[in-house]
């Protein structure tokens, strides 16, 4: 199995520890050497999986103290009244709008912090959509990482209250229009092209192959 597949497996494994309660919210997770021994992989692979989860707001690294569990959100269903009964098409549309707004906000502010982490997560996601039967679903980690990068707690709270939809469901469409617009928007963000971010992302709001399923 290649490195990306191993990282994806570790992300799922660590999330299982969190969702099951074995790693409780607020607790410190085992250090990298112990994790590497636990899962039988190298420390670099463990470090990459932990970094992805930290960037998505599930874990938090504290210098000199260790890594702590912040939220089990990514694999848990939403419970907020109203959102759970919303048609899937409405939820997809709102999640795309939140991610689009996050990209525009980052572009307008000239935010460069965590861009390399976002770029790596995006590159792995782009590669995963070419795989018919991926080793592990990447979940919603790319979308959530983009929202987290804005440091806007209100936006993140809305995103987290919405029913879970994986990135594969959110950004893959029958004609390919949505993934092309999404990839174009992120490519523009990584290159610092503010106008292109807004232009490419606007296509996500009214794609020709939009299925309302309301």
N, C-alpha and C positions, 0 to 999 in steps of 0.2 A: 504494500500500500504506500502511496506517495505521501509526502509531508502534509499536504493540504488535507488529505483524507484523515490522517492521524489527528491533526488539529481539530477538525470537525468532530471526530469521535470524542476527543477529550472535552470539548465544549459541552457536548451532550452529557457526558459522564459527570462533569462538575455541576451542571444544572440539575441532574438527577439528585445529587447530594444536597443541593439547596432546596429543591421543591419537596423532597422527602422529609426535610427538617433535620437531617443528619448534620448539615451545616446551617445552623440557625441564623436568622437575620440578626446582625450585630456581632456575630461571633467571628473569631479569626480563623481562617482556613489554615491547613498545614503548610509549612514552608516548602519551597520548590523541591529540595532534595527528597523530602518525604512524599510529595505528590508523585515525583518521578518514579520512586520505588513502588508506590501504590499502584500506578497504572502501567508500569513496565516500559516506559519510554524515556528518552533523553530529557534533560532539564530545559534545553532550548525549545523543544516542542511544548512542554508544560508552560514555559514562560509565555510563549506566543498565545496559547489558549487563554491563559489568565489575563493577558493584556487585552485581548478582544473583549472578554467579559467585563473588564474594568472600564474600557472605553464606552461600553454600552450601558454603564450605570448599574450593573448587577453586582460587581465587586468594587472595592475601593482600596487602592494602595496607600498606605500611610508610612512615610519615610521613618525608618528606625523602629517601626512597630510591627509591620506585617501587612497582610491583605485581609480585608474584612468583607463580610456579606452585607450588601446594602438592600437588595431587592430580589425576590424570586420571580419577578413580573413576567419575564419573556415567555415562559411556557405555561402561564396560568391564565385561565379564562377571566374575562371581565365580569364584574358583578354590579356595576353601576346601573341604577334604574334607568330604563329608557334605551340605553345603548345596546343591551343584550337583545332587545326585540327589533332593532333596526334591520332593514333588509341588507343583505350582503353588499349589494351594489352601492348603497348609501355609505356603508362603512369604508369600502375601498376608496370611494371618492373623497371622503373626509381625510383618510390617512394619506392619500396622495397629496391633498392640499396642504396638510401639515408638513410633509417632507419637502414639498415645493417651497413653502414659505420659509422653512429652515434654511434651504439652500440659498434663496434670495437674500435672507438676512445675513448669512455668512459672507456672501459675495459683496453686499453693500458695505459691510463693516470691514471688509478686507481681512477677515479672520484667517490666520494661517496655522494656529495651534491645532494640533491633532490631524492636520490634513494628510500627513503621511500614513497615519493609522487608518483614516477613512479610505485613502487610496488603496491600501493593502486589502481591507475588507471588501471594497468594491471589486478589485481585481479577482479575488477568490470567488465572489458571487458571480461575476461575469463568466468565469471559467465553469462554474457549477451549472449554469443554465444550458451548457452544451452537453451535459451528462444526462442520459435518459433515466438511469436509475442511480442517483447520487448515493454515496455511502451514508450520508446523514443530511437531513434537511437543514439548511442554514438558518431556519427560523425567521424571525424578523429583525435579526441583529443589525443588518445594514441600515434599514429604515430607522430603527431606534437610535443607532449611533449618530446618524445625521441630525436627528432631533436633539439628542443630548449635547451635540457639539455647539448648539446655540446658547447653552447655559440659561435657557428660558424655562423656569420651572413650571409656569402655567401651561405652556405648550406641551411639555413633557407629561404633565398630569393628564391632560386631555388625551394624548396619544395612548397613555397607559390604561386609561379607563375604557377605551374602545375594545370591542371583541378582537381576539387574536386573529391575525391574518399573516401568513408567512410572506416573505419577500417574493418567493416564487409565484404565489397567487396574485400578489399585488402588482408586480411589474412584468408579468408575461401575458401576452394577449394573442389571439388567433392570427392576426395579420402581422404582428411584430411591431406595430406602431408605438405601443406604449414603452416597450423596452428600448426602442431606438431613441425616443424622447428622453427617457430616464437616463440612459447612458450619455446622451448628448449633454444633458444638464450637468451631470457630474463631471464629465470631461471639461466642460467650460468652467466649473467651479475650481477644479484642480489647476487650471491654467490662469485663473484670475480674471476671466472674461465676464464681467458683471452683466453686460447686455445679453450675451448669449445664454447665460444662466436663466434669465427671465424669459427669453424667447423660446428656448428649448423646453423649459418647464411648463410654459403655457399650454403646450400641446397635450400635456397630461390631463388637463382639465376638461378638454372636449375632444377626445380621440374619436376618429371615424368608426372604430370598431367597439365603441362603448356599448355595453349591454346593461341596461338599467336594472334588470331582475328585481324590480321593486313590487 
